[in-house]
Amino acid sequence: MGRDSGQKSSKKKDVEQASKDENFLIRQRRKKAEDLKELGVPLFPNTFRPRDQIGDLRARYDRMDTARLDAMAETKFMVAGRVMALRSFGKAAFLKIKDRTGEIQCHVQRDVVGTESYKAFKKYEVGDIIGVKGPLFRTRTQELTIKVEEVQLVTKSYRSLPEKFHGLTDVELRYRQRYVDLIMNQTTRDIFHARSKIISTIRSFFSENNFMEVETPMMQVIPGGATARPFETYHNALGMKMYMRVAPELYLKRLVVGGLERVYELNRNFRNEGISLRHNPEFTMVEFYMAYASYEDLMSFTEDLIGLCAQAVKGTLKFEYQGKEIDLTPPWQNLDFRSSLIEIGGAPPEVLFDEEKAMALARELGGQFKPEDGLGKALDKLFEVLVEPKLWQPTFVTGYPLEISPLSRKNDLDPDIVDRFEFFVAGREMGNGFSELNDPDDQRGRFEDQAAQRSAGDKEAQFMDKDYVRALEYGMPPTAGEGIGIDRLVMLLTDQPSIREVILFPLLRPEND
């Protein structure tokens, strides 16, 4: 038997043993549940209503001395939470319960809650959700504690929580059973509290700048707005193939045509591409469009928005990400796309305008190209490998080639490039903005080029969207638009190296039964 086969066999045995242990524990817990039923205790009542939150109690009373707490003995508090630890001493027990705001110790005595109530309480287990009522006091070790006068089972747990000091440490299991991860790991809860704060900050920022939040279709007949491979689906009632949205761009710009001059959408996008530390097939972006603005206007706008998010989560514009400092203080560095290939990437100058040499170097670095791919795609691959990982501090990159920017306005001075930027932090792209193409004839021609590339086998090339061209024929004011990846922004501001850590339920293969 080879080494890999031995490892797989050993792992399979470990899984089987863990399953047996788990089933044994579930049977034990269900036996206690049956005992509680015989005592007349409902397992899933909906009668307890907490009046207080643990975090509020700790904030108000953690520093209050024993004498003042004793003077409040007539003040009763009611909290509900999950039992996280339980130590029984015969006629009394200490336990820790946790709600969404924090954790607190409780002391339960038979002589205080009564014999019958304590008899039922003895059947409670770590993982159960309970409600307690009583005053606060301090133990001999000075820990703030609820002296329980009433205790009630709120929800019976049939499964054991992971062992306290190790928690749920298997990474894939944490993602698969995010509910247990959230119970056990404070870091995980902190990440998603931060994510919520970031999204709230973004909404407030756009509201203050007179943007309207809108919603556009997630299922589309023609997917557009990004160079990406879409997911396909089928509408039974209409009898037609549809696609999951790869970007909301073309619908949002239709709204600008319609006179909604400042719009944004916090949107879910779906791209049928690979999975990595930075990529999940389903992800969140904020995409916004501002009439009578250029891509240059959006640069300072972006600095302000990202800075506000950092202040909301970090309280500062300077912080560490994966052990290295990030400084979001404006103005950010601004680089030219082609120049950066030479000055930062170390590429030979001749590749900038020589398609054959650019392709050859890009292939050496792992690029794969089709015969119809041009110089722009080769340079884009060179940038991805040679430059992007080195852009640690916040950096705008401008001067992108026309052929890889099918929706951007041509630059007035150099028609081979477009009025576009991408911004990078910590060696990864965070957002993409440009002055929008509002010439319908130019847009039609670029769609036709994309359609030809698609017919030649490029699954990521964009579709022809005749209705969007028609919308432009009604006239879209000069407009700037941008998309910012929310997941990557959360990664940055919570010091997480993997996108899966900041998505509650990342895509995983099905479990093996």
Phi, psi and omega in degrees: 000131179288168182299314182297320180296321178295319179295318180296319180296317179296318180295321179298319178295320178298318180295317180296319179293319179298322179294319178296316179298318181296316180297323178297315180295322178296319178298319179297316182291323178292328176296317177295326177297319177296322177298320178295320177301318180295333177277001180082019181265118176291140184275335184222058181286164177229054186239339183276130179237105179295137176264340188232158174247143185299319180300322178294319179298317181293320181296323185274328191239356182303326183260003180282136184284168185300317183299317181291324176296317179299327180289346179260021187303334180278350179274118183256136179247147179234116178229157175233146179186174180273136178287119182256340178204148184210124177234119183254141180232043179084272183265005179209163180207148169251140177215156174250130174239152185227130169249192186290347184255347182162190185230146179213153178274146176232148178239121182246125178239139179300320184290343180266313184274344181101152185299314184294316180296322182288328177298318177291318181303325180299342178269351179289154184222163173302133183106334177294151174256127184229164173241140179227155177222136178165175179277172177262148172207176176244138177282178179297336176269008176071021178276132177296128190216146173269125174275102190286124175254334175222137178223139184219137173287129179256317178212127177277133177260126180270350181241144180282144172285158176300159181302134194308310191279346179253338179060207178259101189256338177295118190299311182295323178295325177298317180289320184289320180248062185301331179299321178286321177303318180292325177295317192267331192246112179297324180301318179298315179298320180298321179301314186279337168294318178297318179301315179298320180294321178298314181294320176298319179296318179298314180298317180297319181299314181290324177298316180295336179259020171064035173267150175258130175278132184227172176230135179236165188298139172269332174258126186228147176286323178235110179283134181206178177100354179200153175272094186200154179275124184273161168276140178259146174219184185217131178264110186294315184295321180271348178063045181213153176286141176226173183229146172282144185301133171263339177191152179269006194307309188291330176286321179296321180288331171301323180291326176295319174304320182285000176102359174274088197285343176224108182228152173213158177218129167274106196237148172266130178240156185225118181231127187277068186229190186288168177246134179208187177297339183248352188233133170228138184301333176245123185213170185244137175227160162250127180236134186216154183224135184231115178289154179059043178215160177242172179299331179292325176297325183288341180295308179293326177300317180293317177303317180294315183296310182294323177298318178297319178297318179296318179296322181294324185264316187260335185078011183198161175267354179243125182201169179264140170233118181051043173085000179235144184287141170243137177233109183270009181299127177285160358279148178279160176299146179231121182239150172274137184306305183293316181299324182295331179297326181273310189287326181253318184278343180073018180286148177293139184304330185294342181286341187297329184231012180243104186300318183296315181290322178296317179297317182298315180293320180296323177294322177300330182266012174102004180286144176239128187228155174258161184304327183279351179292143185248194183298320183302316180292324178295316179295324179298320177294318178298319179297315182302321185271317190268331188249309188309314181297342183268356183270078185280311177283155184303129188217131170268136175242128183236176177079038181286148179297145180302319190291344176253017181224069190289351182244004184264153178286137177295145176289137184294330183268333182221098185291354177276349177238172183236164178276084188215151169224154161239149175240145188233142172217140177057036174076022178214151176292135179247333183196165186217123181223154177199163167287128189283144173286118179240011174272111185297326181291318177297317181296319179299317180297321180289323175299321180295321177296318178296318180298323178295319178296323179294318179296332180278358174116002179278103183291344182263351181294153184280157178276158168287127178239092184294325181293324179294319176299318178300319178301317180296330179294339174282343176104113173251127179299159175305129191220146171243142181221158184207148171237134180235130180284116181293318183299315180292326177295319177295319176306313182298314188274356175241009175060045180249133182275345185238138179296334181293335180290339186250004174250126185302316182229079179292156182293130177226158172294153179300149177294146170279127180292000000 
